[in-house]
Structure formats: structure tokens, C-alpha cells
Amino acid sequence: MASPTRRAVNRYADSHRSLQSVTDDFVALVTAMLDEAGINYLSVDGRTKSVSSFAGKVHRRAAAGRPYADPLTEITDQVGVRVITYVASDVAAVAELLADQLTVLDDRDLGLETADEGRFGYASRHLLVSRDTGDDVVYQPTRSASVQLRTVLQHAWAEFEHDIRYKGTVPEQLVADLDRRFTLAAGLIELADKEFSAIRDRVQVDLGTQPTDPDDEDDPRIGAPELTAFLAGRYSTAGWSRTDRYTWISGVLLELGITSLDELSGILQGIDSSEVTARMGYRYPPGAVRRLDDDLLHHFGQRYVELTGNAHRRDSLTARLARLQG
């Protein structure tokens, strides 16, 4: 008869293909959430925990005399999603967005934990989220995902450190020196992350005051650089959105017949953007493109909902319009 450990591994192996589909669904869901919220990010990817990794984790706990009672529900990183951002403030924005849209079962800021211990080292925020709602939501492999949030610099440190340490090739006499060097690198990366944030904040403040020239006079759309600069001025407290989102909403503006910043400025002139945002009741900081999206929805109402460029999100826009009008 197979041992409980072997049975758990076999059951996980049987479910692995379906979990891969769950992973793909979560990656698509998180990507859509970020794009809709207008939050800037570098990448979103996912991985399904391999059978060998699952088995190794089960066997290590058993060998240590602390076996899992039910590995299939206690090992909660079976479905993993990773979001890489450019600056630390966007890590916080993504975490707030996920808390607003999903149920958070656990939230650990490992960088903060390390800092509280007076050390430099691994920095990453880990959320365990579920698509289920309610007061008694519990982890279910097919409804939950472990989401890892990092800046691009934190990601580089973590990947390199993992690659060096876990290949078993570090001679014992080098361990202390490598520990010191990794700690030094972690401190420098924390400083670089702060500088990146300062650079972005400085550029964003000045960007809104700079004149811009159209990229292509034959393209009737407002150029993405022009629109980026304009929105940085109008929504000075909003974070940047991904470059492709500026291009996308430029196409929506074209469908509305808006082909210049002067026309757009005239439409937005009478809109109290702060009041619009307050009515939406966000629990996360919406990006610049989302702020414009809300203002356009407020101004054009049902016409905006019915635009061809908004066909894929008509239901969500209808719900948002009801919130604005309520």
C-alpha cells in the first residue's frame, strides 16, 4: 500500500494539467486587472509548481518529523503568479488592487520583515489570493494563487542569489564572503530603488509642463508621448500607466472624434476629476489612464460604454457608470 506521502504526490501529479490551466487563467486575470486599473508594470507571468518540487517539499517535511496533514491544501504555492514593477510604489499599488478585486488569504512583505530585523536581504511581497468571496474563504488549489510582487531590481537580486546558492556549487570557505557581498548588494539595490522612485516622481512633475510635438502628422490619433505628458499634468498624483495603455486610449479618443490635446482639454475642463475619483471609491491608486477613462465615462455616459473600443469591457463600464451616477 502506498504511503500517505506517496498518495498525496500521486494525486498532485493527476491534477497538474488542470492546475496549469488555472495558472494561465490567473495570469490573464491579474494582467487584465492591472491594465484596467492603469497601473504600470514590467511583466506578469506564472508557473505551476512542478510535481518534483511538490514531492520534494512533502518529503522534506516528513523527513524533519513534521509531515503535512494534507499536503494538497497546506502547500499553497501550487499556482504562482509573479508581477514585476519598475518602482516600489507600484508594488504597493498592485497589492492594494488585488486586495480590492480578490480575497486576500495571506499577505507577507518579506522585505519589510527583513528591514525590521535590521538587515538587508531578500525583498519581495507575497500574497495568497482567492477568487472566492465571503467571510469564510479558504485556500483551494483551483481557486487560489500565490502572487509574488517585486521591483525589477529586487527580482534581479533574488534570481541571481537563488541561482548561486541553490546549485550546490558554493565552496564552504566562500559562504561567509558571499553572504557579505549579497547583503551589500541588497543594500545598494534598496538605495537604487529609492533613486528610481525619485527619478520617476521628478520626471512626472516636470513632464506635465513640457510642450510636445506630434510623432506622426499623418496619424490622426493623439500620440502616446503627447498624451503621457498631458495626463502627467492633469493627474499629477496618479502613477504612470504602461505605454501601450496610452496608445490604446488614444484609439478610444479617436473613436470619440478627439484628435488633439486642445479638444481633450476642452472636454475635461468642466470635470472635477477629484470628485469623479471619490465617487469610484478606489481602495488602490488608479493610474493616469484609468483616471482619464473615468472622466470620459463621466462626461459621455452611455455613449462611452457603447464604443467599439470598449466592447470587451462593456459590463464593467456599465457597473462603473452606475457608481458614478449613483
NORKA-V559550 format. One record per backbone hydrogen bond with DSSP energy under -0.5 kcal/mol. CO is the residue of the C=O (numbers start at 1). NH is the residue of the N-H. Records with the same first field share a line. If there is no record, write none. Layout:
BEGIN
CO = NH + NH
END
This chain:
BEGIN
3 = 7
4 = 8
5 = 9
6 = 10
7 = 11
8 = 12
9 = 13
10 = 14
11 = 15
12 = 16
13 = 16
15 = 19
16 = 20
17 = 21
18 = 22
19 = 23
20 = 24
21 = 25
22 = 26
23 = 27
24 = 28
25 = 29
26 = 30
27 = 31
28 = 32
29 = 33
30 = 34
31 = 35
32 = 36
33 = 37
34 = 38 + 39
37 = 287
43 = 84
45 = 82
47 = 49 + 80
50 = 54
51 = 55
52 = 56
53 = 57
54 = 58
55 = 59
56 = 60
57 = 61
58 = 62
59 = 63
60 = 64
61 = 66
62 = 65
70 = 73 + 74
71 = 75
74 = 76
78 = 49 + 80
79 = 146
80 = 47
81 = 148
82 = 45 + 84
83 = 85 + 150
84 = 42 + 43
85 = 152
87 = 90 + 91
88 = 91 + 92
89 = 93
90 = 94
91 = 95
92 = 96
93 = 97
94 = 98
95 = 99
96 = 100
97 = 101
98 = 102
102 = 104
103 = 105 + 130
106 = 128
108 = 110 + 126
109 = 113
110 = 114
111 = 115
112 = 116
113 = 117
114 = 117 + 119
115 = 118
124 = 110 + 111 + 126
125 = 127 + 149
126 = 108
127 = 129 + 147
128 = 105 + 106
129 = 145
130 = 103
140 = 143 + 144
143 = 131
145 = 129 + 147
146 = 81 + 148
147 = 127
148 = 83
149 = 125
150 = 85
151 = 155
152 = 156
153 = 157
154 = 158
155 = 159
156 = 160
157 = 161
158 = 162
159 = 163
160 = 164
161 = 165
162 = 166
164 = 167 + 169
165 = 168
169 = 171
171 = 174 + 175
172 = 175
174 = 178
175 = 179
176 = 180
177 = 181
178 = 182
179 = 183
180 = 184
181 = 185
182 = 186
183 = 187
184 = 188
185 = 189
186 = 190
187 = 191
188 = 192
189 = 193
190 = 194
191 = 195
192 = 196
193 = 197
194 = 198
195 = 199
196 = 200
197 = 201
198 = 202
199 = 203
200 = 204
201 = 205
202 = 206
203 = 207
204 = 208
206 = 209
207 = 210
216 = 219
218 = 220
223 = 227
224 = 228
225 = 229
226 = 230
227 = 231
228 = 232
229 = 233
230 = 234
231 = 235
233 = 236
234 = 236
235 = 238
239 = 288
240 = 40
242 = 245 + 246
243 = 246 + 247
244 = 248
245 = 249
246 = 250
247 = 251
248 = 251 + 252
249 = 253
250 = 254
251 = 255
252 = 256
253 = 258
254 = 257
257 = 259
260 = 264
261 = 265
262 = 266
263 = 267
264 = 268
265 = 269
268 = 271
271 = 273
272 = 276
273 = 277
274 = 278
275 = 279
276 = 280
277 = 281 + 282
284 = 286
287 = 291
288 = 292
289 = 293
290 = 294
291 = 295
292 = 296
293 = 297
294 = 298
295 = 299
296 = 300
297 = 301
300 = 303
301 = 304 + 305
302 = 306
304 = 307
307 = 310
308 = 311
310 = 313
311 = 314
313 = 317
314 = 318
315 = 319
316 = 320
317 = 321
318 = 322
319 = 323
320 = 324
321 = 325
322 = 326
END
